[in-house]
Amino acid sequence: MKFTKKKIATLNKCYALAHFEKEGQTYLICGAEKEDPTYLFDGEGNYLETICEGPGGNMTIEPFPGEPDVVLTTEAFYSPNNSAEAKIVIRTRTENGWTREVLCDLPFVHRFGILCVGEKKYLIACTLKSAHAFKDDWTCPGRIWVGEIDEDIRSYNSGHQLKLTALVSGLYRNHGFCKTTNNGTAAALVGADNGVYRVTAPHDGEDWKVEQLLEEKTSDMLYADFDGDGEKELVVFSPFHGEKLSVYHQSAEGFMEVWKYDHDLPFLHAIWLCEIDGRPTALVGNRQGDREFFALSYYDGAYHTDEIDRGAGATNAMTFVKDGKTVIMAANREIDEVALYIPE
């Protein structure tokens, strides 16, 4: 497993990543955590245009399903201590540039996703906290918010916002999020100090369903069948922005830890599920210490890690397929570098 690194941009405190396909072409997006631009690249990593000069605060970027010229992004979430004005906005690509409309004002919104069930599309959005009175105040827990999106995403604006319902409350340091499925229905995992929750979208006449899978304090997680036994494992960072990387295997007693990385990884943050060499693979990166970035997968009867980079400090990573190969894109926040890792 070898990659050639290609730096494609310098972007102050680069953070959120996304990609979409249009007319057979791949497009890549990177947004900044602080008050900096959001850039659009082609599938080779060539800069195409600036989606917006600011205001930044991009924790999540989500291309809207079925609308290749529309992306949703968080805005104005600059840190856990500076995100009371955060919101989700709609960025639409037009002949005259990118437009902006507000989907919903949602203070402290950190992660979100779109879950599709048939023709219906649902927003699931997670707030890290609900309020604070002073720096590093965590006494007001966050929530999971949900809402059904109108057929025309372009109908929303600051005066006509998406209506949201608080599905789950009382989640402290509500940070982790990943999309998955549950028995074929779109779902998401949410990670907080309270543990890991699986949230399944409405389907077949049923309402939203919430199940707790794990009680471990969780910063981020992935959910996939890594060992090929037919049951999904949990790859978990703990606690909040913590240093512990573990794998939990499902058993009759619930999820049990079966593997742990052999040393601490300070400020674990980047995590992404992909397939490399035909195997489910977790991309993992931390932002302090040696700033490791590696692939975690299961083969030859055990879990293994394969180094991809070191010293860059990836805050997020993602993959896309080009010419039949898995290409990695990373937002190396700690050195303000947007990079591709191209398989050799």
HELIX and SHEET records of a PDB file:
HELIX    1   1 ILE A  153  SER A  155  5                                   3    
HELIX    2   2 ARG A  333  ILE A  335  5                                   3    
SHEET    1   A 4 PHE A   3  THR A  10  0                                        
SHEET    2   A 4 GLU A 337  PRO A 343 -1                                        
SHEET    3   A 4 LYS A 325  ASN A 332 -1                                        
SHEET    4   A 4 ASN A 316  LYS A 322 -1                                        
SHEET    1   B 4 CYS A  14  LYS A  22  0                                        
SHEET    2   B 4 GLN A  25  ALA A  32 -1                                        
SHEET    3   B 4 THR A  38  ASP A  42 -1                                        
SHEET    4   B 4 TYR A  47  CYS A  52 -1                                        
SHEET    1   C 4 ILE A  61  PRO A  63  0                                        
SHEET    2   C 4 VAL A  70  GLU A  75 -1                                        
SHEET    3   C 4 LYS A  87  THR A  94 -1                                        
SHEET    4   C 4 GLY A  97  ASP A 105 -1                                        
SHEET    1   D 4 VAL A 109  VAL A 117  0                                        
SHEET    2   D 4 LYS A 120  THR A 127 -1                                        
SHEET    3   D 4 CYS A 140  GLU A 148 -1                                        
SHEET    4   D 4 LYS A 129  ALA A 131 -1                                        
SHEET    1   E 4 VAL A 109  VAL A 117  0                                        
SHEET    2   E 4 LYS A 120  THR A 127 -1                                        
SHEET    3   E 4 CYS A 140  GLU A 148 -1                                        
SHEET    4   E 4 THR A 165  LEU A 171 -1                                        
SHEET    1   F 4 GLY A 176  ASN A 182  0                                        
SHEET    2   F 4 THR A 185  ALA A 192 -1                                        
SHEET    3   F 4 GLY A 195  THR A 200 -1                                        
SHEET    4   F 4 LYS A 209  LEU A 214 -1                                        
SHEET    1   G 4 ASP A 220  ALA A 224  0                                        
SHEET    2   G 4 GLU A 233  SER A 238 -1                                        
SHEET    3   G 4 LYS A 244  SER A 251 -1                                        
SHEET    4   G 4 GLY A 254  LYS A 260 -1                                        
SHEET    1   H 4 LEU A 268  ILE A 276  0                                        
SHEET    2   H 4 ARG A 279  ASN A 286 -1                                        
SHEET    3   H 4 GLU A 292  TYR A 299 -1                                        
SHEET    4   H 4 ALA A 302  ARG A 310 -1                                        
END                                                                             
